Amino acid sequence: MPDTRTPYGKFDAAALAALRETFDTTAILCLVDQLDAIRARYGAPSGLRDDLLRLHGMAHTVMNGAGLAYATTGPTLLDQADEVLDELDDWIAMLKRAVQALEPLQRLRAA
């Protein structure tokens, strides 16, 4: 099938016609909202950055014999690691869904 020219590039006409029937562009806006939530969580006080720094300080004490970096009344090293891993797993799942949502756009590639 011939290619179709648009203001944003040349696309396979059949793929464009099919995606016009099935692709929901609001999915991209949902991804923006999800990334905003990740960004807010990453840098916020007690965000992932701080959680990783706490985990490093705790691991540095336990593994390398360094002085205490954080109070011992908070989470344990294992609890802190579990919290960070759970958060990263959530982010990975969200990013995989983002890739799946955007992959159909690759079908537009003209031959």
KADA-V854286 format. One record per run of one state. SS is the DSSP state (h for helix, s for strand, l for the rest). FROM is the first residue (numbers start at 0). TO is the last residue. If there is no record, write none. Layout:
SS:FROM:TO, SS:FROM:TO
This chain:
l:0:1, s:2:5, l:6:7, s:8:11, h:12:21, l:22:24, h:25:42, l:43:46, h:47:63, l:64:75, h:76:107, s:108:108, l:109:110
